Amino acid sequence: MTEMKMHNTQALAARVSTLIDEMGSRCAHLDRLSVEQGQAVRDGDVELVLDVLQRREPVLRALAVAGEQLGAMLEDGACISAMGPALFADARERLRELERVADGIRERDAEHHQLMKQQRDGLAARLSSMGQQKSAMSAYSGNKGTPNPTLQDRRG
């Protein structure tokens, strides 16, 4: 009986560790993509921003699935008992570190969002200014009602 319990505890600890490792790997990948996205935003490369966002989507989905599985395990009293206090405390500490990484990514994403809004507003202002300049130029141009002279060779 004790041997079976030890095997279950080891298997549970291994599964928890694997899920945390998987989440850590995905968070690191997401962090790299976030940095790449920031550079694309600063460069004004809209196509690259969209590409990065598209590449982030499956990473986020996989991270959410692993998080749900791990959350269910760490909220289950039987699992917590089987893990023991030391393994449970270690898992919680590793998760806190991943949360810090995720918080950094969220902060960076908020900065990128703000920068994109500023770029959009700047572009809108430039387009508006260009429209006003075009209208002003049209006001000072020659009379549009007078056709350009044409030379015709007629025999009468």
GIZIWO-V943241 format. One record per helix or strand of 3 or more residues. SS is the DSSP state (helix for helix, strand for strand). FROM is the first residue (numbers start at 0). LEN is the number of residues. If there is no record, write none. Layout:
ss: {SS | SS}
from: {FROM | FROM}
len: {LEN | LEN}
This chain:
ss: {helix | helix | helix}
from: {1 | 45 | 76}
len: {42 | 30 | 64}
